[in-house]
Amino acid sequence: MTTWIKVARAQLVGGFSTFAYPWIILGLNFIIANVVNAATGGPKNGHSGEVAAIYAAFLAMGVLSVVRGLPFGLAIGISRRSYFMGVTILALALSVVDGLLLTLLQGLESATNGWGDGLHFFRVPYILPGPWYLTWLTSFVLLAVCFVWGMWFGIVFKRWNLFGLMTFIIIQVLALSAGIAIATTAHAWTSIGHFFETLSVTGLTGLLAVLGLFLFAGGLATIRRVTV
């Protein structure tokens, strides 16, 4: 456990960018959303999807945490498992803090009637619509899932290079395509739609947490034979 904590702390060397990078990306999207609203007359209590940028940033951070940091970690004698666990601890800590910040910004947005222009940048229908504690939990899980997913991408790249990474991406695309084809052939879209209509945000968060555990297990299994 001590080694895991040291790995997590090592990721924060020069760590302003670690904290700031997702918020710089999100801030730019926030500015763009407001400029677009001003130019078009505003959404008038409409919703914006640009908050997804911070989740994409966490995925990218997960990739970079492995691609840039793993060779150094192995060079100084840290085991692959310890490195993976240490970065996972960092991912969870960042997800807790940034999830709380997203929740606070959502509350400020509500208090100002969408920043005075009806813009619901931080309140996403169905996914982030509920009370503050549920928004915090869902944001935390989503951020952690994206980071761990990114780590798995990075691990695959370090183990099998670009060809392996492209194969990994293609496998996921094919799996998604197969699922869509099966649902279409079985005429199951109505049932799927009904399932998600009746699924609460808490249930959705639980499903995302299960997905996160699957991604964590996949990354941990893949990193064991990584060579640099």
PEDAFEN-V850872 format. One record per backbone hydrogen bond with DSSP energy under -0.5 kcal/mol. NH is the residue of the N-H (numbers start at 1). CO is the residue of the C=O. If there is no record, write none. Layout:
nh:NH co:CO
nh:NH co:CO
This chain:
nh:5 co:1
nh:6 co:2
nh:7 co:3
nh:8 co:4
nh:9 co:5
nh:10 co:6
nh:11 co:7
nh:12 co:9
nh:13 co:10
nh:15 co:12
nh:17 co:14
nh:19 co:15
nh:20 co:16
nh:21 co:17
nh:23 co:19
nh:24 co:20
nh:25 co:21
nh:26 co:22
nh:27 co:23
nh:28 co:24
nh:29 co:25
nh:30 co:26
nh:31 co:27
nh:32 co:28
nh:33 co:29
nh:34 co:30
nh:35 co:31
nh:36 co:32
nh:37 co:33
nh:38 co:34
nh:39 co:35
nh:40 co:36
nh:41 co:37
nh:42 co:37
nh:44 co:117
nh:48 co:120
nh:52 co:49
nh:53 co:50
nh:54 co:51
nh:55 co:51
nh:56 co:52
nh:57 co:53
nh:58 co:54
nh:59 co:55
nh:60 co:56
nh:61 co:57
nh:62 co:58
nh:63 co:59
nh:64 co:60
nh:65 co:61
nh:66 co:62
nh:66 co:63
nh:67 co:63
nh:68 co:64
nh:69 co:64
nh:70 co:66
nh:73 co:69
nh:74 co:70
nh:75 co:71
nh:76 co:72
nh:77 co:74
nh:78 co:73
nh:83 co:79
nh:84 co:80
nh:85 co:81
nh:86 co:82
nh:87 co:83
nh:88 co:84
nh:89 co:85
nh:90 co:86
nh:91 co:87
nh:92 co:88
nh:93 co:89
nh:94 co:90
nh:95 co:91
nh:96 co:92
nh:97 co:93
nh:98 co:94
nh:99 co:95
nh:100 co:96
nh:101 co:97
nh:102 co:98
nh:103 co:99
nh:104 co:100
nh:105 co:101
nh:106 co:102
nh:107 co:103
nh:108 co:104
nh:109 co:105
nh:110 co:106
nh:111 co:107
nh:112 co:108
nh:113 co:110
nh:114 co:109
nh:115 co:109
nh:116 co:112
nh:117 co:114
nh:118 co:113
nh:119 co:114
nh:120 co:46
nh:120 co:118
nh:121 co:119
nh:124 co:122
nh:127 co:125
nh:128 co:124
nh:134 co:131
nh:135 co:131
nh:136 co:132
nh:137 co:133
nh:138 co:134
nh:139 co:135
nh:140 co:136
nh:141 co:137
nh:142 co:138
nh:143 co:139
nh:144 co:140
nh:145 co:141
nh:146 co:142
nh:147 co:143
nh:148 co:144
nh:149 co:145
nh:150 co:146
nh:151 co:147
nh:152 co:148
nh:153 co:149
nh:154 co:150
nh:155 co:151
nh:156 co:152
nh:157 co:153
nh:158 co:154
nh:159 co:155
nh:160 co:156
nh:161 co:157
nh:164 co:160
nh:165 co:161
nh:166 co:162
nh:167 co:163
nh:168 co:164
nh:169 co:165
nh:170 co:166
nh:171 co:167
nh:172 co:168
nh:173 co:169
nh:174 co:170
nh:175 co:171
nh:176 co:172
nh:177 co:173
nh:178 co:174
nh:179 co:175
nh:180 co:176
nh:181 co:177
nh:182 co:178
nh:183 co:179
nh:184 co:180
nh:185 co:181
nh:186 co:182
nh:187 co:184
nh:188 co:183
nh:192 co:188
nh:193 co:189
nh:194 co:190
nh:195 co:191
nh:196 co:192
nh:197 co:193
nh:198 co:194
nh:199 co:195
nh:204 co:200
nh:205 co:201
nh:206 co:202
nh:207 co:203
nh:208 co:204
nh:209 co:205
nh:210 co:206
nh:211 co:207
nh:212 co:208
nh:213 co:209
nh:214 co:210
nh:215 co:211
nh:216 co:212
nh:217 co:213
nh:218 co:214
nh:219 co:215
nh:220 co:216
nh:221 co:217
nh:222 co:218
nh:223 co:219
nh:224 co:220
nh:225 co:222
nh:226 co:223
